[in-house]
Amino acid sequence: KRLPQILSREDVSRLIEAAATLRARTLLTTTYAAGLRVSEVCALQLTDIESATDRMCLKVRQGKGAQDRYTLLSARLLDALRHYWSDRRPRIWLFPNTSGERPIDVCTAQRMYCAARDAAGIAREGGIHSLRHAFATHLIEAGVGVHTVQRLLGHGHISTTMRYVHLARSHLTG
């Protein structure tokens, strides 16, 4: 299997800054900062944000394999989410569709990513899942243990996570 291209930290920053709206910027920031699959970021509810200082995390409900898990909620992401909430005031879904009755559609999130990628002048390789790849690779490059990364990503098998070790090595030496 071919290894995906990894966005650098600079590319991720440029991509997020190039997002056309606060909603798109916050969705892309959340996807990257928490290492979420597109379906997971779309399904986030306000009650999934745990912001108590002793337990800052995002709850991912029914991720791949119908597994619940917790992932990172940095102070920076929390600030971005608070700013977004004060502007948009979502009720149930963090990123609701236009009617507010259901979560945003996966295709809409993908379009937000592609528009920001194109606006930032980043090569047209991969979709929004590139942010999840970048999250995992950047954590491993920063020295986070592979088992911790496995847990954050919700991988059932360590072999799935190990490919990010290879990506990090090739990214650092390439």
KADAKA-V906395 format. One record per residue. BURIAL is b if it has 24 or more other C-alpha atoms within 12 Angstrom, else e. Layout:
# KADAKA-V906395
BURIAL + BURIAL
This chain:
# KADAKA-V906395
e + e + e + e + b + b + b + b + b + e + b + b + e + e + b + b + b + b + b + e + e + b + b + b + b + b + b + b + b + b + b + b + b + b + b + b + b + b + b + b + b + b + b + b + b + b + e + b + b + b + e + e + e + e + e + e + b + b + b + b + b + e + b + e + e + e + e + e + b + b + b + b + b + b + e + e + b + b + e + b + b + e + e + b + b + e + e + e + e + b + e + e + b + b + b + b + e + e + e + e + e + e + b + b + b + b + e + b + b + b + e + b + b + b + b + b + b + b + e + e + e + b + e + e + e + e + b + b + b + b + b + b + b + b + b + b + b + b + b + b + b + e + e + e + e + b + b + e + b + b + b + b + b + b + b + e + e + e + e + e + b + b + b + b + b + b + b + b + e + e + e + e + e + e
